[in-house]
Amino acid sequence: MKDKIEYTSTINEDLTKLSVLTVDEAKDTDYVLSALKENKVVLIQGVTQVYADNIIFDVAKKLGLAEKLETEAGFASVIGHRKSVGKYFMSVNERSDYQVIPAHSEGSHRMNMQLASFYAMENTTDGGETILFNTRETSSEWDSLRDIVTKCDIGNRKLTQLEIMQAKMLLNINIPEDIVTKKDVVVSEKGSPAPGITLFNVLVPLQKIRSIILERDCFVYWDTVASVDFDSGLAYLDFLKTTGLLKEPESGIDISRLDYVHPRRLWSSGMNYSGLFESKITRKLIAGDMIIMNNLTWTHATNNWTPGSGQRKVVAAFA
């Protein structure tokens, strides 16, 4: 961990990384793919919900991610943490009044979600901006960060092949690769539904992953990296205050409670947003706006709004 943490973040707004397309232009998905391959965010305006489904499917299909798109949409509705909206989009996580969603790339290295899209059905609040941060691939901050993974201890047991398969399907662990060792940084023990298997939350160094869009390996600021780090939440809240994007309640509530994922945080990395992100795009999506981006090199976040100031319904799709 670093000796001194400076949260204040100076991150340049760079609209040259935003490719704005009309609906007619986006019908040719080559325009979308060309922008994505330049590591740009694509904004399509005046999109209907039906067309939003069509365009994200066409883009995913050309990238070889159509099956992944369908799987993620179905998975969210099955486990019930989000609601399906149309064919491929889903509701975003519900949050309490004044809560913000700090920057993260959706999922984990095991989920390997390459593509992210957001579609605005309504957004009439006095806040509710979407903030997209472009990660700096050469940043030294990656060395400070850790991913949280689940590992296990099986004691002296010798598992059968069936038990190993069940552990992979039910617990999302691979044996013997995910057996905890003395070198692992164990932060907490988890409950386990499998007799004789003890599960742990373990912090591990980040590993690069292949970007299908950019055809190169890169570090990713996964949710499993961002959501467990106290400094990630504090840095984002500081960023919002510095840029005037934070709505604070008059009650004087502890600012950490405005952080949606604060209960999941486990450790402090000492990371600094200014070093991790090279630029950002801030946009208040309006009805009919659709954005598509590389989930590996761009993170998404939102600020908050005054309760009762309007309605915000933005849905998401991932592949």
N, C-alpha and C positions, 0 to 999 in steps of 0.2 A: 504494500500500500504506500501511496505517496505521503510525504511528511506534511505537505501543505496543499489544501484543496481550495481552488478558486472556482466558484460556481459560475460567476458572471460570464456570460457567453456572448461573443461577437461573431455572429454567423451572417454572412452576406445573403441578401435576397437576390436570387439569380433567375430572372424570368426568361433568359435565353435558353434555359433548360426545360421550358414549358412549350410544348408543341400544340398549338390550338387548331383544331380541325372542325369543319362543319360536318353535319350528318352525311351529306353527299360525299365528301372527301373520305370519311371514315368507312364508307361502303367498300372502298378498295382497301382491304386490310394491309396491303403493302405499305401504305402511308403510315399506318400505326406501327408496323413492324420496323420500318426504317427509323422512326423516331426512337423506339425502344432500344434498337441496336446502337444508337448514339447515346444511350443512357439518359434519355429525356423522359419526362412525364408527359403523357398525352391527355389533353383535355378536349372532349367532344361536347359541344353545346347543343341544346334543343333536342335532347334524346328522349324518346318514349321508353317506358319500361320494357316493352316487348323488344324494341330495338337494342336496348342495353343487354338483354339476354343474348340476342343474336350476335352482336359484335364481340362480346367477350368469348363466346363459344368459337367464333371464326378465328379469333386471334389465338386462343388456346390450341385449337386444332392445328394451325400452321406451325405451332411450336412443339407439337407432339404432346400437349398437355390436356387434351379434351377429356380423357378418362379421369385424370386427376381433378379437373374442374367438377365433373359430375360426382365424383366420390366425395369431395369436400362438401359440396352442397347437400348431399344425402346424409353425410355423417353428422353435420350440425343439427339437422332436424331429428335424427334418430336419438341422439343423446340428450336433446332438449335444451341445450344451453343457448341456442339461437333459433329463430323461427325462419322458415323458408319464405322468400319473397320472390315470386316468379319462378323461373326454372333454375337459375344458378346463383342468384343473390340471396343473402340472408341478413337478418337484423343484426345490428351491432350490440355489444354488451350494454345492458341497462346500468345506469349509474345514479347515484344520489344527487341532490341539489348541489351545485357548485363544483362537483367533481370534474377533474380533467383526465384525459388519457395521455400519458407520457409517450414519447417516441419509442417505437419498436418496429421490427419487421415481424410479420405474422408467423407464428409457429415456432418450430425448433429445427435443428439440423436433421433430426430423424424424420420430421414431416416433410422437409425439403420443398416448401411452397415457393415457387419461382415467380409467380405472377399475382399481382394484387389489383383490384379494381373497386372503385367506390362510385355509387350512383345516388344523387340527391333527388328525393321525391318531394321534399319540403324543407325549408330552412328559413324561418322568419324570426329567429331569436335575435337578441342584441349581442350575440357572440357566436359561438359554434363554428369558428374558423377551422379549417383543416390545415395543418402544418406538416409539410413533407420535408424531411432532412435527407440530403445526399451524403452518404458516408464517404470519408476520406480513406481510400484504399491503402495508402502508405502511412497512415497514422500510427504513432507509437502507442496510442491509447489502447490498441487491441491487446497489447501485452499485459495491461492492467486488468482486463476484463476476464470474467469466468462464466462458463455455461453451467447450468445446473442439470444434472442427470440423475437418474435412479440407478443405484447399484444394490447388490444383495449380498447377504451372507447365508450360506447354506450349511455352515458348520462342517461336520465330517460326513455328511450325507453324500451319497452318490445317486444323483437323479437319473431316472429312466428317461429314455428318449421322449416318451409321452409327456412327462413332467416338464422337460425342457421346452417342448412345443407349447404346452399350456402356459408356462411362464412368459413366453414370447407374446402369445396372443392376449393373455389376460393382464399381464403386468408390464408389458412393453420392455422386457429385459432379455438380453441375449446371454446365455450361459455357455461357455465360461467367461466370455469377454467382460461381462458386467458384474463379476464377483469383486467385491470391495477388497482393496489391499491396504497395507500400512501406509503407503505413499499418498493415498487419497485424502482429500480434505473433506471430512464428513461434517455437515452442518446440522443435521437433524435426522431422527429416525422416523420412518413412516409406518403406518399400519399396513399389515399384509393379510390378504384373504387366503393366502396359500400356507398351509401348515408346514413348519420347518424352514420357511424362507423369511428372513428379516430384510426389510427394505430400508435404504438410506438415501437422503438427499446429499449428493456429492458435487463439489465444485471442481470443474476441470478446465484446463486451458482451451481456448477456442481453436477450432479447426476450420480451414478453408473449405469451401464447397464450390462445385462447378456451376457457373451460371450458364444455363442453356441459351439465354438471350445474348450474352456478351461473349460466350465461348471462352471463358477464362475462369480461373479460381479466384475466390474472394472471401474475405471475412464478412460475417453477417451479424448485425445487432439484433439477434433473435429475441422474441419475447422471453425465452428462457434465460437470456442474458440480462436484458433490461429490467425485467420485473422483479428480480431478486436482489438488486443492487440499490441500497439506500441513496447513494450519490446520484444515481440516474433520476430518481424522483425529485430530489432536491435541486439538481441542476435544471431540470425542466421547469419546475415552479419558479426558479430564479429567472430563467429565460422569459417566461410569461410576464413576470413582474417588470423586468427590464424593458420589454418591448410594449408594455401597456396592454397586453392581451389577457391579463388575469382579472376576473371578476371576484372580488372578495366580499364575503357576507359581512354585514354590519355587526354581527354578534361576536366577532373577534375569535372565531373558531381557530384551533390549532391548524396552521397552514398545511401540515403533513396530512391532515384528514381530507384535504382536497385532492390528494393523490389516489386515484382509483385502485391501484395495485399495492398501496402501502402495506396492507396486511400480509402480502406474500414476500416482502423484502427480508433478506437474511443477513446481508453483509455489506461492507462499504469498500468499493474498489478504488476510490480516489479519482475517478474518471473526470474528464473535462469536455463538455460539449464542443468548445471552440476547437479542440484538437481532433475530435472524432468526426465532426461534420464539416464539410467544406463549403456548403451552401444550403439554402432552403427555398421553398416556395410556399407562400402563405396565400390561401384563397378561401373565401367564404363561398362554399358551393351553393348554388341556387337551383331551384327545381329544373330538372332536365340536364344538369351538368353530370358528366361522367368522366372519371379519370382512370387511366390505366398506367401501371408502372412496374418496374422490376422490383419484386419484393426483396431481393437480396441486397440491392445497392441503395434503395430508398426506404426510409422508415416513415410511418404515418403516426400522427398525433392530432389531438384536438384540444382547444381550450374550453372554457365553460361559458355559461350565460346566466343571466338573472332569471330565477324561476318565475314563470308566468309571462315572460317577455315574448313568447311565441312558441312555435312548434318546430322541432328538428327531426327529420326522418331521413337518415342516410343509410343505405344498405351496402353490403360488401360481398365480393366474390373473390375466391382464391384458387389457385391451381399450381 
